[in-house]
Amino acid sequence: MKKLKNEKEMVKKAIAEGVKYGEDRGVVEFEPTDSADDKLLYIYRLLVHDEMIQPIPEDQVSQKSIKHKLAIWASKL
């Protein structure tokens, strides 16, 4: 997996956009105490469920792969 040039910024954007998307849909309400990793995992599962992104094979799911996948998604917004 090739790292994006500005992956950290895209991960932050993905969290912000994903939280907004989930709360606008009314399926989740994130707390300020929720960790970034928890938010990323929930956003990833929600976007896969809504068929907005392709799922990663279950045996390859990790924080690194989720961050990369969501960074790519955020870069296309």
Backbone as CSV, one residue per row, in Angstrom:
resi,resn,N_x,N_y,N_z,CA_x,CA_y,CA_z,C_x,C_y,C_z
1,MET,0.853,-1.168,0.000,0.000,0.000,0.000,0.896,1.227,0.000
2,LYS,0.671,2.091,-0.959,1.482,3.292,-1.108,0.907,4.412,-0.242
3,LYS,1.768,5.016,0.577,1.324,6.085,1.460,1.039,7.351,0.656
4,LEU,-0.044,8.000,0.996,-0.387,9.260,0.344,0.543,10.360,0.833
5,LYS,0.701,11.382,0.014,1.605,12.479,0.352,1.153,13.207,1.626
6,ASN,-0.121,13.438,1.770,-0.660,14.173,2.915,-1.655,13.305,3.690
7,GLU,-1.245,12.094,3.992,-2.162,11.122,4.589,-2.671,11.560,5.964
8,LYS,-1.810,12.165,6.790,-2.253,12.587,8.131,-3.390,13.604,8.049
9,GLU,-3.257,14.572,7.150,-4.307,15.582,6.992,-5.591,14.949,6.461
10,MET,-5.448,13.996,5.555,-6.614,13.324,4.992,-7.320,12.453,6.037
11,VAL,-6.558,11.853,6.960,-7.178,11.064,8.030,-7.986,11.988,8.936
12,LYS,-7.436,13.163,9.252,-8.178,14.134,10.077,-9.450,14.578,9.361
13,LYS,-9.344,14.812,8.057,-10.519,15.214,7.273,-11.544,14.076,7.244
14,ALA,-11.059,12.833,7.115,-11.956,11.675,7.078,-12.718,11.545,8.390
15,ILE,-12.041,11.780,9.512,-12.725,11.711,10.811,-13.802,12.782,10.880
16,ALA,-13.450,14.014,10.513,-14.419,15.113,10.577,-15.617,14.845,9.666
17,GLU,-15.354,14.447,8.424,-16.438,14.193,7.471,-17.241,12.957,7.856
18,GLY,-16.563,11.935,8.356,-17.244,10.704,8.759,-18.146,10.913,9.958
19,VAL,-17.672,11.687,10.933,-18.496,12.002,12.109,-19.727,12.774,11.662
20,LYS,-19.521,13.756,10.802,-20.644,14.554,10.291,-21.634,13.669,9.532
21,TYR,-21.124,12.779,8.691,-21.977,11.875,7.917,-22.791,10.973,8.834
22,GLY,-22.144,10.352,9.802,-22.828,9.437,10.718,-23.877,10.130,11.563
23,GLU,-23.546,11.322,12.056,-24.505,12.055,12.890,-25.655,12.606,12.056
24,ASP,-25.380,13.030,10.821,-26.454,13.507,9.940,-27.424,12.384,9.585
25,ARG,-26.892,11.177,9.437,-27.757,10.019,9.167,-28.542,9.612,10.396
26,GLY,-28.100,10.023,11.565,-28.794,9.687,12.792,-28.477,8.297,13.311
27,VAL,-27.368,7.709,12.876,-27.030,6.356,13.305,-26.034,6.322,14.453
28,VAL,-25.412,7.452,14.756,-24.389,7.470,15.805,-24.289,8.873,16.395
29,GLU,-23.901,8.907,17.646,-23.583,10.182,18.295,-22.257,9.981,19.010
30,PHE,-21.207,10.590,18.469,-19.877,10.424,19.046,-19.724,11.295,20.280
31,GLU,-19.012,10.781,21.265,-18.710,11.504,22.493,-17.310,12.099,22.378
32,PRO,-17.048,13.198,23.090,-15.702,13.785,23.063,-14.627,12.825,23.593
33,THR,-15.032,11.852,24.409,-14.069,10.909,24.976,-13.772,9.729,24.051
34,ASP,-14.479,9.607,22.917,-14.216,8.519,21.977,-12.837,8.712,21.346
35,SER,-12.076,7.628,21.259,-10.740,7.726,20.674,-10.841,7.846,19.157
36,ALA,-9.778,8.354,18.552,-9.743,8.485,17.095,-9.818,7.117,16.437
37,ASP,-9.168,6.110,17.035,-9.206,4.764,16.467,-10.621,4.197,16.474
38,ASP,-11.370,4.443,17.561,-12.761,3.984,17.628,-13.608,4.671,16.559
39,LYS,-13.402,5.971,16.400,-14.152,6.715,15.392,-13.829,6.193,13.996
40,LEU,-12.532,5.970,13.731,-12.127,5.482,12.413,-12.754,4.130,12.099
41,LEU,-12.733,3.224,13.066,-13.311,1.899,12.851,-14.807,2.001,12.588
42,TYR,-15.515,2.818,13.372,-16.960,2.956,13.182,-17.263,3.589,11.820
43,ILE,-16.531,4.633,11.467,-16.751,5.308,10.180,-16.486,4.337,9.035
44,TYR,-15.411,3.569,9.146,-15.087,2.576,8.112,-16.234,1.578,7.948
45,ARG,-16.704,1.015,9.054,-17.784,0.020,8.984,-19.064,0.642,8.413
46,LEU,-19.358,1.885,8.782,-20.552,2.566,8.278,-20.458,2.792,6.770
47,LEU,-19.305,3.264,6.305,-19.144,3.523,4.869,-19.183,2.233,4.060
48,VAL,-18.638,1.146,4.600,-18.726,-0.147,3.912,-20.174,-0.602,3.873
49,HIS,-20.889,-0.451,4.991,-22.296,-0.853,5.053,-23.129,-0.082,4.038
50,ASP,-22.850,1.212,3.895,-23.598,2.051,2.957,-23.070,1.935,1.524
51,GLU,-22.094,1.050,1.319,-21.494,0.798,0.009,-20.882,2.049,-0.605
52,MET,-20.293,2.895,0.246,-19.604,4.091,-0.240,-18.123,3.813,-0.498
53,ILE,-17.583,2.765,0.139,-16.211,2.331,-0.110,-16.199,0.808,-0.184
54,GLN,-15.176,0.280,-0.841,-15.009,-1.167,-0.934,-14.406,-1.687,0.370
55,PRO,-14.882,-2.819,0.862,-14.316,-3.349,2.112,-12.918,-3.915,1.910
56,ILE,-12.147,-3.858,2.978,-10.834,-4.499,3.019,-11.091,-5.953,3.430
57,PRO,-10.386,-6.924,2.851,-10.567,-8.309,3.312,-10.365,-8.398,4.830
58,GLU,-11.234,-9.142,5.510,-11.240,-9.172,6.983,-9.887,-9.524,7.585
59,ASP,-9.126,-10.391,6.937,-7.834,-10.773,7.494,-6.776,-9.676,7.337
60,GLN,-7.091,-8.624,6.586,-6.148,-7.519,6.379,-6.583,-6.235,7.081
61,VAL,-7.687,-6.273,7.817,-8.173,-5.082,8.505,-7.264,-4.772,9.685
62,SER,-6.715,-3.555,9.690,-5.887,-3.062,10.787,-6.071,-1.551,10.852
63,GLN,-5.581,-0.938,11.913,-5.713,0.519,12.030,-5.017,1.213,10.867
64,LYS,-3.849,0.694,10.488,-3.096,1.295,9.389,-3.877,1.220,8.076
65,SER,-4.469,0.057,7.790,-5.207,-0.102,6.535,-6.499,0.713,6.543
66,ILE,-7.144,0.810,7.703,-8.366,1.616,7.801,-8.036,3.091,7.594
67,LYS,-6.966,3.561,8.232,-6.559,4.962,8.057,-6.269,5.253,6.594
68,HIS,-5.568,4.345,5.934,-5.229,4.541,4.523,-6.489,4.577,3.660
69,LYS,-7.390,3.639,3.889,-8.629,3.564,3.111,-9.465,4.830,3.292
70,LEU,-9.587,5.299,4.537,-10.381,6.508,4.794,-9.681,7.767,4.293
71,ALA,-8.354,7.775,4.290,-7.620,8.912,3.736,-7.887,9.028,2.233
72,ILE,-7.930,7.897,1.559,-8.243,7.900,0.119,-9.670,8.408,-0.084
73,TRP,-10.603,7.926,0.744,-11.996,8.372,0.633,-12.090,9.886,0.843
74,ALA,-11.406,10.392,1.869,-11.472,11.835,2.171,-10.825,12.666,1.052
75,SER,-9.807,12.135,0.425,-9.147,12.900,-0.636,-10.037,13.067,-1.849
76,LYS,-11.062,12.229,-1.976,-11.979,12.307,-3.114,-13.194,13.166,-2.833
77,LEU,-13.332,13.676,-1.621,-14.488,14.506,-1.275,-14.318,15.910,-1.796
